Amino acid sequence: MSAQEKTLHVTLVKSPIGYSKRQKGTVRALGLRRINQTVVHKDTPVIRGMLQKVSHLVRVEEEVRS
């Protein structure tokens, strides 16, 4: 394993109003409450799967730390 740890900066760019309860729940589970709010998560398969389901609502930026 490498010593580098990837983090993801996730920003809510579109409101989940009008989308299914599952998508709203996924946005909340990511820790996003307001538009333009940014949260930081470790890059894990679980988080990647959640982001894939709400990719039309969020913007993701990767950061690699050594």
mmCIF file of the N, C-alpha and C atoms, coordinates in Angstrom:
data_MODEL
# 
_entry.id   MODEL 
# 
loop_
_atom_site.group_PDB 
_atom_site.id 
_atom_site.type_symbol 
_atom_site.label_atom_id 
_atom_site.label_alt_id 
_atom_site.label_comp_id 
_atom_site.label_asym_id 
_atom_site.label_entity_id 
_atom_site.label_seq_id 
_atom_site.pdbx_PDB_ins_code 
_atom_site.Cartn_x 
_atom_site.Cartn_y 
_atom_site.Cartn_z 
_atom_site.occupancy 
_atom_site.B_iso_or_equiv 
_atom_site.pdbx_formal_charge 
_atom_site.auth_seq_id 
_atom_site.auth_comp_id 
_atom_site.auth_asym_id 
_atom_site.auth_atom_id 
_atom_site.pdbx_PDB_model_num 
ATOM 1   N N  . MET A 1 1  ? 0.822   -1.176 0.000   1.00 0.00 ? 1  MET A N  1 
ATOM 2   C CA . MET A 1 1  ? 0.000   0.000  0.000   1.00 0.00 ? 1  MET A CA 1 
ATOM 3   C C  . MET A 1 1  ? 0.874   1.252  0.000   1.00 0.00 ? 1  MET A C  1 
ATOM 4   N N  . SER A 1 2  ? 0.426   2.254  -0.661  1.00 0.00 ? 2  SER A N  1 
ATOM 5   C CA . SER A 1 2  ? 1.182   3.499  -0.706  1.00 0.00 ? 2  SER A CA 1 
ATOM 6   C C  . SER A 1 2  ? 0.838   4.363  0.500   1.00 0.00 ? 2  SER A C  1 
ATOM 7   N N  . ALA A 1 3  ? 1.704   5.320  0.767   1.00 0.00 ? 3  ALA A N  1 
ATOM 8   C CA . ALA A 1 3  ? 1.494   6.212  1.908   1.00 0.00 ? 3  ALA A CA 1 
ATOM 9   C C  . ALA A 1 3  ? 0.580   7.381  1.551   1.00 0.00 ? 3  ALA A C  1 
ATOM 10  N N  . GLN A 1 4  ? 0.124   7.418  0.305   1.00 0.00 ? 4  GLN A N  1 
ATOM 11  C CA . GLN A 1 4  ? -0.733  8.516  -0.116  1.00 0.00 ? 4  GLN A CA 1 
ATOM 12  C C  . GLN A 1 4  ? -2.184  8.214  0.226   1.00 0.00 ? 4  GLN A C  1 
ATOM 13  N N  . GLU A 1 5  ? -2.860  9.217  0.733   1.00 0.00 ? 5  GLU A N  1 
ATOM 14  C CA . GLU A 1 5  ? -4.267  9.082  1.081   1.00 0.00 ? 5  GLU A CA 1 
ATOM 15  C C  . GLU A 1 5  ? -5.064  10.052 0.223   1.00 0.00 ? 5  GLU A C  1 
ATOM 16  N N  . LYS A 1 6  ? -6.061  9.525  -0.501  1.00 0.00 ? 6  LYS A N  1 
ATOM 17  C CA . LYS A 1 6  ? -6.885  10.374 -1.345  1.00 0.00 ? 6  LYS A CA 1 
ATOM 18  C C  . LYS A 1 6  ? -8.100  10.849 -0.559  1.00 0.00 ? 6  LYS A C  1 
ATOM 19  N N  . THR A 1 7  ? -8.415  12.110 -0.732  1.00 0.00 ? 7  THR A N  1 
ATOM 20  C CA . THR A 1 7  ? -9.633  12.657 -0.155  1.00 0.00 ? 7  THR A CA 1 
ATOM 21  C C  . THR A 1 7  ? -10.471 13.255 -1.273  1.00 0.00 ? 7  THR A C  1 
ATOM 22  N N  . LEU A 1 8  ? -11.757 13.310 -1.044  1.00 0.00 ? 8  LEU A N  1 
ATOM 23  C CA . LEU A 1 8  ? -12.689 13.858 -2.009  1.00 0.00 ? 8  LEU A CA 1 
ATOM 24  C C  . LEU A 1 8  ? -13.394 15.053 -1.405  1.00 0.00 ? 8  LEU A C  1 
ATOM 25  N N  . HIS A 1 9  ? -13.399 16.158 -2.126  1.00 0.00 ? 9  HIS A N  1 
ATOM 26  C CA . HIS A 1 9  ? -14.145 17.346 -1.727  1.00 0.00 ? 9  HIS A CA 1 
ATOM 27  C C  . HIS A 1 9  ? -15.456 17.321 -2.511  1.00 0.00 ? 9  HIS A C  1 
ATOM 28  N N  . VAL A 1 10 ? -16.554 17.148 -1.809  1.00 0.00 ? 10 VAL A N  1 
ATOM 29  C CA . VAL A 1 10 ? -17.871 16.993 -2.427  1.00 0.00 ? 10 VAL A CA 1 
ATOM 30  C C  . VAL A 1 10 ? -18.688 18.242 -2.157  1.00 0.00 ? 10 VAL A C  1 
ATOM 31  N N  . THR A 1 11 ? -19.210 18.851 -3.215  1.00 0.00 ? 11 THR A N  1 
ATOM 32  C CA . THR A 1 11 ? -19.994 20.078 -3.110  1.00 0.00 ? 11 THR A CA 1 
ATOM 33  C C  . THR A 1 11 ? -21.376 19.850 -3.711  1.00 0.00 ? 11 THR A C  1 
ATOM 34  N N  . LEU A 1 12 ? -22.413 20.231 -2.977  1.00 0.00 ? 12 LEU A N  1 
ATOM 35  C CA . LEU A 1 12 ? -23.783 20.141 -3.484  1.00 0.00 ? 12 LEU A CA 1 
ATOM 36  C C  . LEU A 1 12 ? -24.028 21.330 -4.411  1.00 0.00 ? 12 LEU A C  1 
ATOM 37  N N  . VAL A 1 13 ? -24.304 21.066 -5.680  1.00 0.00 ? 13 VAL A N  1 
ATOM 38  C CA . VAL A 1 13 ? -24.481 22.148 -6.654  1.00 0.00 ? 13 VAL A CA 1 
ATOM 39  C C  . VAL A 1 13 ? -25.922 22.272 -7.148  1.00 0.00 ? 13 VAL A C  1 
ATOM 40  N N  . LYS A 1 14 ? -26.755 21.279 -6.832  1.00 0.00 ? 14 LYS A N  1 
ATOM 41  C CA . LYS A 1 14 ? -28.151 21.323 -7.267  1.00 0.00 ? 14 LYS A CA 1 
ATOM 42  C C  . LYS A 1 14 ? -29.021 20.766 -6.155  1.00 0.00 ? 14 LYS A C  1 
ATOM 43  N N  . SER A 1 15 ? -30.181 21.334 -5.968  1.00 0.00 ? 15 SER A N  1 
ATOM 44  C CA . SER A 1 15 ? -31.084 20.917 -4.908  1.00 0.00 ? 15 SER A CA 1 
ATOM 45  C C  . SER A 1 15 ? -31.669 19.532 -5.185  1.00 0.00 ? 15 SER A C  1 
ATOM 46  N N  . PRO A 1 16 ? -31.771 18.699 -4.146  1.00 0.00 ? 16 PRO A N  1 
ATOM 47  C CA . PRO A 1 16 ? -32.390 17.383 -4.328  1.00 0.00 ? 16 PRO A CA 1 
ATOM 48  C C  . PRO A 1 16 ? -33.923 17.426 -4.304  1.00 0.00 ? 16 PRO A C  1 
ATOM 49  N N  . ILE A 1 17 ? -34.511 18.614 -4.178  1.00 0.00 ? 17 ILE A N  1 
ATOM 50  C CA . ILE A 1 17 ? -35.971 18.729 -4.201  1.00 0.00 ? 17 ILE A CA 1 
ATOM 51  C C  . ILE A 1 17 ? -36.470 18.255 -5.566  1.00 0.00 ? 17 ILE A C  1 
ATOM 52  N N  . GLY A 1 18 ? -37.478 17.423 -5.542  1.00 0.00 ? 18 GLY A N  1 
ATOM 53  C CA . GLY A 1 18 ? -38.038 16.903 -6.781  1.00 0.00 ? 18 GLY A CA 1 
ATOM 54  C C  . GLY A 1 18 ? -37.441 15.561 -7.177  1.00 0.00 ? 18 GLY A C  1 
ATOM 55  N N  . TYR A 1 19 ? -36.456 15.071 -6.433  1.00 0.00 ? 19 TYR A N  1 
ATOM 56  C CA . TYR A 1 19 ? -35.856 13.770 -6.695  1.00 0.00 ? 19 TYR A CA 1 
ATOM 57  C C  . TYR A 1 19 ? -36.356 12.778 -5.652  1.00 0.00 ? 19 TYR A C  1 
ATOM 58  N N  . SER A 1 20 ? -36.066 11.525 -5.845  1.00 0.00 ? 20 SER A N  1 
ATOM 59  C CA . SER A 1 20 ? -36.592 10.478 -4.972  1.00 0.00 ? 20 SER A CA 1 
ATOM 60  C C  . SER A 1 20 ? -36.059 10.599 -3.541  1.00 0.00 ? 20 SER A C  1 
ATOM 61  N N  . LYS A 1 21 ? -36.781 9.947  -2.614  1.00 0.00 ? 21 LYS A N  1 
ATOM 62  C CA . LYS A 1 21 ? -36.360 9.953  -1.211  1.00 0.00 ? 21 LYS A CA 1 
ATOM 63  C C  . LYS A 1 21 ? -34.991 9.307  -1.060  1.00 0.00 ? 21 LYS A C  1 
ATOM 64  N N  . ARG A 1 22 ? -34.705 8.309  -1.871  1.00 0.00 ? 22 ARG A N  1 
ATOM 65  C CA . ARG A 1 22 ? -33.403 7.639  -1.798  1.00 0.00 ? 22 ARG A CA 1 
ATOM 66  C C  . ARG A 1 22 ? -32.277 8.606  -2.125  1.00 0.00 ? 22 ARG A C  1 
ATOM 67  N N  . GLN A 1 23 ? -32.472 9.411  -3.173  1.00 0.00 ? 23 GLN A N  1 
ATOM 68  C CA . GLN A 1 23 ? -31.430 10.363 -3.548  1.00 0.00 ? 23 GLN A CA 1 
ATOM 69  C C  . GLN A 1 23 ? -31.293 11.452 -2.499  1.00 0.00 ? 23 GLN A C  1 
ATOM 70  N N  . LYS A 1 24 ? -32.405 11.911 -1.946  1.00 0.00 ? 24 LYS A N  1 
ATOM 71  C CA . LYS A 1 24 ? -32.344 12.901 -0.863  1.00 0.00 ? 24 LYS A CA 1 
ATOM 72  C C  . LYS A 1 24 ? -31.602 12.327 0.336   1.00 0.00 ? 24 LYS A C  1 
ATOM 73  N N  . GLY A 1 25 ? -31.891 11.074 0.649   1.00 0.00 ? 25 GLY A N  1 
ATOM 74  C CA . GLY A 1 25 ? -31.229 10.413 1.762   1.00 0.00 ? 25 GLY A CA 1 
ATOM 75  C C  . GLY A 1 25 ? -29.738 10.241 1.530   1.00 0.00 ? 25 GLY A C  1 
ATOM 76  N N  . THR A 1 26 ? -29.357 9.959  0.307   1.00 0.00 ? 26 THR A N  1 
ATOM 77  C CA . THR A 1 26 ? -27.937 9.813  -0.028  1.00 0.00 ? 26 THR A CA 1 
ATOM 78  C C  . THR A 1 26 ? -27.213 11.140 0.134   1.00 0.00 ? 26 THR A C  1 
ATOM 79  N N  . VAL A 1 27 ? -27.832 12.217 -0.312  1.00 0.00 ? 27 VAL A N  1 
ATOM 80  C CA . VAL A 1 27 ? -27.234 13.549 -0.159  1.00 0.00 ? 27 VAL A CA 1 
ATOM 81  C C  . VAL A 1 27 ? -27.054 13.869 1.324   1.00 0.00 ? 27 VAL A C  1 
ATOM 82  N N  . ARG A 1 28 ? -28.056 13.567 2.137   1.00 0.00 ? 28 ARG A N  1 
ATOM 83  C CA . ARG A 1 28 ? -27.952 13.820 3.582   1.00 0.00 ? 28 ARG A CA 1 
ATOM 84  C C  . ARG A 1 28 ? -26.889 12.936 4.220   1.00 0.00 ? 28 ARG A C  1 
ATOM 85  N N  . ALA A 1 29 ? -26.803 11.674 3.779   1.00 0.00 ? 29 ALA A N  1 
ATOM 86  C CA . ALA A 1 29 ? -25.813 10.743 4.333   1.00 0.00 ? 29 ALA A CA 1 
ATOM 87  C C  . ALA A 1 29 ? -24.385 11.188 4.006   1.00 0.00 ? 29 ALA A C  1 
ATOM 88  N N  . LEU A 1 30 ? -24.235 11.908 2.915   1.00 0.00 ? 30 LEU A N  1 
ATOM 89  C CA . LEU A 1 30 ? -22.927 12.464 2.568   1.00 0.00 ? 30 LEU A CA 1 
ATOM 90  C C  . LEU A 1 30 ? -22.595 13.677 3.438   1.00 0.00 ? 30 LEU A C  1 
ATOM 91  N N  . GLY A 1 31 ? -23.568 14.173 4.189   1.00 0.00 ? 31 GLY A N  1 
ATOM 92  C CA . GLY A 1 31 ? -23.338 15.305 5.079   1.00 0.00 ? 31 GLY A CA 1 
ATOM 93  C C  . GLY A 1 31 ? -23.647 16.642 4.440   1.00 0.00 ? 31 GLY A C  1 
ATOM 94  N N  . LEU A 1 32 ? -24.362 16.613 3.333   1.00 0.00 ? 32 LEU A N  1 
ATOM 95  C CA . LEU A 1 32 ? -24.677 17.850 2.623   1.00 0.00 ? 32 LEU A CA 1 
ATOM 96  C C  . LEU A 1 32 ? -26.082 18.322 2.974   1.00 0.00 ? 32 LEU A C  1 
ATOM 97  N N  . ARG A 1 33 ? -26.187 19.580 3.362   1.00 0.00 ? 33 ARG A N  1 
ATOM 98  C CA . ARG A 1 33 ? -27.478 20.147 3.735   1.00 0.00 ? 33 ARG A CA 1 
ATOM 99  C C  . ARG A 1 33 ? -27.862 21.337 2.867   1.00 0.00 ? 33 ARG A C  1 
ATOM 100 N N  . ARG A 1 34 ? -26.878 22.128 2.444   1.00 0.00 ? 34 ARG A N  1 
ATOM 101 C CA . ARG A 1 34 ? -27.166 23.358 1.704   1.00 0.00 ? 34 ARG A CA 1 
ATOM 102 C C  . ARG A 1 34 ? -26.416 23.369 0.373   1.00 0.00 ? 34 ARG A C  1 
ATOM 103 N N  . ILE A 1 35 ? -26.974 24.091 -0.578  1.00 0.00 ? 35 ILE A N  1 
ATOM 104 C CA . ILE A 1 35 ? -26.298 24.254 -1.864  1.00 0.00 ? 35 ILE A CA 1 
ATOM 105 C C  . ILE A 1 35 ? -24.993 25.018 -1.640  1.00 0.00 ? 35 ILE A C  1 
ATOM 106 N N  . ASN A 1 36 ? -23.967 24.613 -2.336  1.00 0.00 ? 36 ASN A N  1 
ATOM 107 C CA . ASN A 1 36 ? -22.604 25.144 -2.256  1.00 0.00 ? 36 ASN A CA 1 
ATOM 108 C C  . ASN A 1 36 ? -21.873 24.746 -0.981  1.00 0.00 ? 36 ASN A C  1 
ATOM 109 N N  . GLN A 1 37 ? -22.451 23.884 -0.173  1.00 0.00 ? 37 GLN A N  1 
ATOM 110 C CA . GLN A 1 37 ? -21.750 23.365 0.994   1.00 0.00 ? 37 GLN A CA 1 
ATOM 111 C C  . GLN A 1 37 ? -20.779 22.281 0.521   1.00 0.00 ? 37 GLN A C  1 
ATOM 112 N N  . THR A 1 38 ? -19.579 22.284 1.073   1.00 0.00 ? 38 THR A N  1 
ATOM 113 C CA . THR A 1 38 ? -18.556 21.311 0.715   1.00 0.00 ? 38 THR A CA 1 
ATOM 114 C C  . THR A 1 38 ? -18.182 20.483 1.933   1.00 0.00 ? 38 THR A C  1 
ATOM 115 N N  . VAL A 1 39 ? -18.080 19.179 1.734   1.00 0.00 ? 39 VAL A N  1 
ATOM 116 C CA . VAL A 1 39 ? -17.622 18.269 2.780   1.00 0.00 ? 39 VAL A CA 1 
ATOM 117 C C  . VAL A 1 39 ? -16.452 17.463 2.235   1.00 0.00 ? 39 VAL A C  1 
ATOM 118 N N  . VAL A 1 40 ? -15.631 16.938 3.145   1.00 0.00 ? 40 VAL A N  1 
ATOM 119 C CA . VAL A 1 40 ? -14.464 16.161 2.756   1.00 0.00 ? 40 VAL A CA 1 
ATOM 120 C C  . VAL A 1 40 ? -14.657 14.729 3.235   1.00 0.00 ? 40 VAL A C  1 
ATOM 121 N N  . HIS A 1 41 ? -14.439 13.779 2.328   1.00 0.00 ? 41 HIS A N  1 
ATOM 122 C CA . HIS A 1 41 ? -14.552 12.353 2.650   1.00 0.00 ? 41 HIS A CA 1 
ATOM 123 C C  . HIS A 1 41 ? -13.303 11.629 2.173   1.00 0.00 ? 41 HIS A C  1 
ATOM 124 N N  . LYS A 1 42 ? -12.984 10.520 2.828   1.00 0.00 ? 42 LYS A N  1 
ATOM 125 C CA . LYS A 1 42 ? -11.926 9.646  2.335   1.00 0.00 ? 42 LYS A CA 1 
ATOM 126 C C  . LYS A 1 42 ? -12.437 8.955  1.078   1.00 0.00 ? 42 LYS A C  1 
ATOM 127 N N  . ASP A 1 43 ? -11.527 8.649  0.174   1.00 0.00 ? 43 ASP A N  1 
ATOM 128 C CA . ASP A 1 43 ? -11.884 7.991  -1.076  1.00 0.00 ? 43 ASP A CA 1 
ATOM 129 C C  . ASP A 1 43 ? -12.026 6.490  -0.825  1.00 0.00 ? 43 ASP A C  1 
ATOM 130 N N  . THR A 1 44 ? -13.274 6.054  -0.597  1.00 0.00 ? 44 THR A N  1 
ATOM 131 C CA . THR A 1 44 ? -13.559 4.643  -0.369  1.00 0.00 ? 44 THR A CA 1 
ATOM 132 C C  . THR A 1 44 ? -14.606 4.176  -1.381  1.00 0.00 ? 44 THR A C  1 
ATOM 133 N N  . PRO A 1 45 ? -14.705 2.870  -1.610  1.00 0.00 ? 45 PRO A N  1 
ATOM 134 C CA . PRO A 1 45 ? -15.722 2.369  -2.545  1.00 0.00 ? 45 PRO A CA 1 
ATOM 135 C C  . PRO A 1 45 ? -17.148 2.728  -2.127  1.00 0.00 ? 45 PRO A C  1 
ATOM 136 N N  . VAL A 1 46 ? -17.412 2.786  -0.839  1.00 0.00 ? 46 VAL A N  1 
ATOM 137 C CA . VAL A 1 46 ? -18.753 3.133  -0.360  1.00 0.00 ? 46 VAL A CA 1 
ATOM 138 C C  . VAL A 1 46 ? -19.107 4.558  -0.758  1.00 0.00 ? 46 VAL A C  1 
ATOM 139 N N  . ILE A 1 47 ? -18.197 5.486  -0.505  1.00 0.00 ? 47 ILE A N  1 
ATOM 140 C CA . ILE A 1 47 ? -18.434 6.897  -0.847  1.00 0.00 ? 47 ILE A CA 1 
ATOM 141 C C  . ILE A 1 47 ? -18.542 7.053  -2.363  1.00 0.00 ? 47 ILE A C  1 
ATOM 142 N N  . ARG A 1 48 ? -17.676 6.363  -3.114  1.00 0.00 ? 48 ARG A N  1 
ATOM 143 C CA . ARG A 1 48 ? -17.737 6.436  -4.584  1.00 0.00 ? 48 ARG A CA 1 
ATOM 144 C C  . ARG A 1 48 ? -19.093 5.974  -5.102  1.00 0.00 ? 48 ARG A C  1 
ATOM 145 N N  . GLY A 1 49 ? -19.647 4.919  -4.510  1.00 0.00 ? 49 GLY A N  1 
ATOM 146 C CA . GLY A 1 49 ? -20.954 4.428  -4.923  1.00 0.00 ? 49 GLY A CA 1 
ATOM 147 C C  . GLY A 1 49 ? -22.051 5.434  -4.647  1.00 0.00 ? 49 GLY A C  1 
ATOM 148 N N  . MET A 1 50 ? -21.973 6.080  -3.487  1.00 0.00 ? 50 MET A N  1 
ATOM 149 C CA . MET A 1 50 ? -22.963 7.103  -3.143  1.00 0.00 ? 50 MET A CA 1 
ATOM 150 C C  . MET A 1 50 ? -22.878 8.276  -4.113  1.00 0.00 ? 50 MET A C  1 
ATOM 151 N N  . LEU A 1 51 ? -21.657 8.672  -4.436  1.00 0.00 ? 51 LEU A N  1 
ATOM 152 C CA . LEU A 1 51 ? -21.467 9.796  -5.353  1.00 0.00 ? 51 LEU A CA 1 
ATOM 153 C C  . LEU A 1 51 ? -21.968 9.467  -6.753  1.00 0.00 ? 51 LEU A C  1 
ATOM 154 N N  . GLN A 1 52 ? -21.823 8.219  -7.150  1.00 0.00 ? 52 GLN A N  1 
ATOM 155 C CA . GLN A 1 52 ? -22.292 7.813  -8.469  1.00 0.00 ? 52 GLN A CA 1 
ATOM 156 C C  . GLN A 1 52 ? -23.806 7.937  -8.568  1.00 0.00 ? 52 GLN A C  1 
ATOM 157 N N  . LYS A 1 53 ? -24.507 7.653  -7.472  1.00 0.00 ? 53 LYS A N  1 
ATOM 158 C CA . LYS A 1 53 ? -25.971 7.715  -7.468  1.00 0.00 ? 53 LYS A CA 1 
ATOM 159 C C  . LYS A 1 53 ? -26.519 9.135  -7.511  1.00 0.00 ? 53 LYS A C  1 
ATOM 160 N N  . VAL A 1 54 ? -25.740 10.105 -7.020  1.00 0.00 ? 54 VAL A N  1 
ATOM 161 C CA . VAL A 1 54 ? -26.209 11.497 -7.014  1.00 0.00 ? 54 VAL A CA 1 
ATOM 162 C C  . VAL A 1 54 ? -25.250 12.398 -7.791  1.00 0.00 ? 54 VAL A C  1 
ATOM 163 N N  . SER A 1 55 ? -24.605 11.841 -8.804  1.00 0.00 ? 55 SER A N  1 
ATOM 164 C CA . SER A 1 55 ? -23.605 12.594 -9.566  1.00 0.00 ? 55 SER A CA 1 
ATOM 165 C C  . SER A 1 55 ? -24.184 13.827 -10.258 1.00 0.00 ? 55 SER A C  1 
ATOM 166 N N  . HIS A 1 56 ? -25.490 13.808 -10.538 1.00 0.00 ? 56 HIS A N  1 
ATOM 167 C CA . HIS A 1 56 ? -26.133 14.952 -11.186 1.00 0.00 ? 56 HIS A CA 1 
ATOM 168 C C  . HIS A 1 56 ? -26.403 16.100 -10.211 1.00 0.00 ? 56 HIS A C  1 
ATOM 169 N N  . LEU A 1 57 ? -26.174 15.860 -8.913  1.00 0.00 ? 57 LEU A N  1 
ATOM 170 C CA . LEU A 1 57 ? -26.435 16.882 -7.898  1.00 0.00 ? 57 LEU A CA 1 
ATOM 171 C C  . LEU A 1 57 ? -25.166 17.440 -7.259  1.00 0.00 ? 57 LEU A C  1 
ATOM 172 N N  . VAL A 1 58 ? -24.038 16.766 -7.451  1.00 0.00 ? 58 VAL A N  1 
ATOM 173 C CA . VAL A 1 58 ? -22.811 17.147 -6.735  1.00 0.00 ? 58 VAL A CA 1 
ATOM 174 C C  . VAL A 1 58 ? -21.637 17.355 -7.694  1.00 0.00 ? 58 VAL A C  1 
ATOM 175 N N  . ARG A 1 59 ? -20.628 18.062 -7.180  1.00 0.00 ? 59 ARG A N  1 
ATOM 176 C CA . ARG A 1 59 ? -19.349 18.221 -7.879  1.00 0.00 ? 59 ARG A CA 1 
ATOM 177 C C  . ARG A 1 59 ? -18.288 17.624 -6.977  1.00 0.00 ? 59 ARG A C  1 
ATOM 178 N N  . VAL A 1 60 ? -17.395 16.830 -7.576  1.00 0.00 ? 60 VAL A N  1 
ATOM 179 C CA . VAL A 1 60 ? -16.377 16.122 -6.801  1.00 0.00 ? 60 VAL A CA 1 
ATOM 180 C C  . VAL A 1 60 ? -14.996 16.551 -7.276  1.00 0.00 ? 60 VAL A C  1 
ATOM 181 N N  . GLU A 1 61 ? -14.133 16.888 -6.311  1.00 0.00 ? 61 GLU A N  1 
ATOM 182 C CA . GLU A 1 61 ? -12.741 17.230 -6.609  1.00 0.00 ? 61 GLU A CA 1 
ATOM 183 C C  . GLU A 1 61 ? -11.855 16.303 -5.789  1.00 0.00 ? 61 GLU A C  1 
ATOM 184 N N  . GLU A 1 62 ? -10.858 15.693 -6.443  1.00 0.00 ? 62 GLU A N  1 
ATOM 185 C CA . GLU A 1 62 ? -9.949  14.782 -5.755  1.00 0.00 ? 62 GLU A CA 1 
ATOM 186 C C  . GLU A 1 62 ? -8.718  15.514 -5.258  1.00 0.00 ? 62 GLU A C  1 
ATOM 187 N N  . GLU A 1 63 ? -8.215  15.066 -4.118  1.00 0.00 ? 63 GLU A N  1 
ATOM 188 C CA . GLU A 1 63 ? -6.984  15.620 -3.559  1.00 0.00 ? 63 GLU A CA 1 
ATOM 189 C C  . GLU A 1 63 ? -6.155  14.456 -3.045  1.00 0.00 ? 63 GLU A C  1 
ATOM 190 N N  . VAL A 1 64 ? -4.865  14.466 -3.373  1.00 0.00 ? 64 VAL A N  1 
ATOM 191 C CA . VAL A 1 64 ? -3.973  13.408 -2.917  1.00 0.00 ? 64 VAL A CA 1 
ATOM 192 C C  . VAL A 1 64 ? -3.002  14.002 -1.902  1.00 0.00 ? 64 VAL A C  1 
ATOM 193 N N  . ARG A 1 65 ? -2.935  13.385 -0.725  1.00 0.00 ? 65 ARG A N  1 
ATOM 194 C CA . ARG A 1 65 ? -2.006  13.824 0.309   1.00 0.00 ? 65 ARG A CA 1 
ATOM 195 C C  . ARG A 1 65 ? -0.948  12.755 0.491   1.00 0.00 ? 65 ARG A C  1 
ATOM 196 N N  . SER A 1 66 ? 0.267   13.192 0.713   1.00 0.00 ? 66 SER A N  1 
ATOM 197 C CA . SER A 1 66 ? 1.337   12.232 0.927   1.00 0.00 ? 66 SER A CA 1 
ATOM 198 C C  . SER A 1 66 ? 1.760   12.180 2.385   1.00 0.00 ? 66 SER A C  1 
# 
